[in-house]
Amino acid sequence: PANPLTHFREASWEEALEAAAGGLKGLRDTWGGKAVAGFGSAKCSNEEAYLFQKLIRKGFGHNNVDHCTRLCHASSVAALMENVGSGAVTASFNEIEHADVAIVIGANPTENHPVAATFFKQFAARGGKLIVMDPRAQALKRHASHMLQFRPGTDVALLNAIMNVIVAEKLYDRQYVEGFTEGFFEFRDHIKGFEPEKMAPLCGIDADVIRDVARTFARARAGMIFWGMGVSQSIHGTDNARCLISLALLCGHVGRPGTGLHPLRGQNNVQGASDAGLIPQFMPDYHSVTDPEVRGLFRHIWEGAEINPEPGLTVVEIVDAMYRGEIRGMYIMGENPAMSDPDVEHARKGLAHLDWLVVQDVFLTETANYADVILPASAWPEKTGTVTNTNRQVQMGRKAVEAPGEAREDWRIVVAMANGLGLDWDYDHPREVFAEMKMSMRSLHHITWKRLEDENAVMYPCLGPTDPGQSVVFGDGFPRRAGRARFTPARVTPPAETPDANYPFILITGRQLEHWHTGSMTRRASALDALEPEANASLHPATLRKLGVKPGGMLRIETRRGAIAIMARADRAVAEDMVFVPFAYVEAAANVLTNPQLDPYGKIPEFKFSACRVKGVGEAVAAE
């Protein structure tokens, strides 16, 4: 509502906390702990993420707690954990300074990771070969030695064809494969069936180009692979990431300066929140909830708390359980599922089904509109705490300004909520939470609160009290059986739905430079909103001509889940049978259209491929 007081009323902190915790406690006492679930946030600090998952696990006795990593790199983490033994990057993006070839696939760094993009541009300017692979053309193309604009959903076909060339021409690093990997012979037999000539019609890239890329990467002295959510947000996202891991292993491009695997993270603390245990199958530092030794450790640290051995539900699974009435209450800190979830009308109906919803955020988000209690939280400059960035750097954030009005730091609110649930917590400062985290997180070894105060940032793993941290890891083996990484073959899997006569176009969603995530913050920034004030869909000029729609005209885009009206924009970077829609605009929410089908391993939805139909509707003020 334009005026929140038409639907909500102000209350004191005491009343709001008593109501918020009391409502969730009542559901727990009546229906059992599994009647309540939690969504935390990658925009909060490590300490806040740790406290939030502890509250859900200890306060309600289950693991139904998740955050936005489920919607970005869950499939990447699944593949890395499976084949490398660690879910973090094997090298910082700064290591590109020491590479001579780099692949960037399924990412648009100039818009989504502009700091990393600066390193990529400088790398190319120094003579490095930058290989960009993406279904959409992008600004990084002008810096690239190769631009492979492949068909959406054909990542595995393309990557397997590249590896077929490397194996067939014996360009792989035999010494590395023999010394540091397992499963190569099964992988070699599997990859024989993916000759470039067979895969070229499927992925849309000429066989000679595939061979050139394969030879370029395999013959490099040092090569890196970077990827974004174009790789991960798919029902075969884990298979996509498995291919990238196998490609790096095949060429020995892991564990040395200028080599490595780097999924580019999308939020300031998505790495740290995952490290802190804000995911349903893992405790902090990726210790499985199914491991009795792990549960025993946390029973000790958490003073007798019994950890449920059953992995919890993920974001999309929690929404489905809400819709079915199995989950009756939610505590949501800093997330906006009413905008960010796939098939978002389904998610909104699930939120509306809840008996009790507590939302903790800095703004009245679309999700907060469904809340029974809204708790005003603090933005990053208004609090003290640590975050862990995409490079594995644990960084100290210091409070710079006071929060407006009566807003409180998120960790203080979580502690108050825990006490309202009867947990009797007495944390007085984030440093106390950090100290507790170190009791179970080996990744924080040699990283202390005092050291972060003095040095600002330390990268993990850290080998000693003066070591700045290891930029490159796994030079002497992997944290897996016998120290070996694993080749896992991947088969071509079609998208969950493919274009047909009724839905002939492919819909791809993503972000824009000006607006971040669901727009809850950037659309309230007047300068950014002035640059991109209106929801828009990008189509090729030839496609718009066929539809009889001019740039600035209005379109209706429809999938099997819903429809939106949106302004048309001409963009030659988009193929003629594709539509690109950013997901920051509530008035034309892209996730009304997206497919909730899940990757079977990472449980990530199919955001990057939906079959749709498009037609022109009415007139609008033209905007190029």
C-alpha angles and dihedrals in degrees: 000000000000088000109037092197090071087071105017135041130212119255137179118262089250093055094042095050093045091051095042096049093035093055093052092043090052091054091048093050093046104037104017131257095291090067087077128058136174141223115198129188141248088208091069128077128274090253093052092048090050093049093047095054090044090054093053095044097043099032098046104021101236143080101244094131126115143148141202095297084083087065098045122025106001091115091049091052091047091054094044093049091048099047107022102026096236133075097211130086116282091218136017118250088246087072089077084084087074097043129093097196130032133180120210111188132173092002138102101202098174088065104026104028105023095164092054089043089060089059090048092052092048089049091055092045089056090056101268117147110242115196112196120193121183139127088237124058113235145184092268087067092083090060095045130102088204130024113190109188096187130181114276114260096020099099094120093050092051097044094044089051090053091050091046089062093047092051097040093049092042092237093140123110100257095184092052094045092051095044104041111021144062133202095040098132094053088046092049091053091048095049094054090082095061104075113168091241089059096044098042096080090048100048098030096235121121115250092236091055091050090052093048092051091047093051093044094053096040094050094048118116089220127007135180133198122210123182140177139194093297084077099039106038096077140091085249094041093120090051090049091054091044088058092052091049091049091049092054092045092047091058097038090243097147131087100022132092109280094020134095153091117277125178103195108234119226104210133045095253108019088117093048096044090053091046088052093058102259090145129089102238100041139058118213114312091021096288107161117244087221092065111097092205090055092049089049091053092053092043085062097043093044093047102250100333113154111224115215109241093212116094111241134238122278127231097273092040090052091052090051090050090050090052091051092049094245091116110048102173138036137193108202121186117189098333129116109202091162085073107020103049122092117253085020096189086064089050092050091051088050091053090048090054093059120110092210132015126181116191122190114191147129095246137029095265128189088262092051088061087072094049130115091201127022117199114200109229135185132260122235097268089053098062144048122238146100134274131189115221133207090276093058090253114150104214131193117230117198127202108257104172137017118260115252120261113333097334114141136206111270094239091057091051093049091050090050091048090050091052089049087056091052099256096128100218121177106185111151101179139016090247088070090054091048090053090053091048090056089060091071105018115083088182087074094054109137090008111111133175090243092051091051090050089053101038102027095218139028125182122225137260089052118186100198146355092276099036111111089211136267114287091188122040138187096041090138100034144306133278090252138092110313088354092281130136118221136238110219115188116227127205127210108265120186119230117270089259129014131203118274138166092288097043105026101162132076116232119209122183131199147125135296128221092248100046127049128208112317094349094244089134108020096049087057090055103092096207094051094042090050089057094049108016100154137053111255140182122211120222133164113267091240090055092051090050091053089050091048092236125134122213106276092031122119127261135193112217116191136182132173089276104048149313139252135193112226143163118263122236125188113231126167090196088075120078118243094254095046137086124198119203125179114222101219098092119091092190089061103019109194091205091066082076105039128106119249094203110130138225103245094228108034094028089223119150127244097256095150102058130043129147110237144167126223135200137165120256127190126310135300138181105279119251121172 
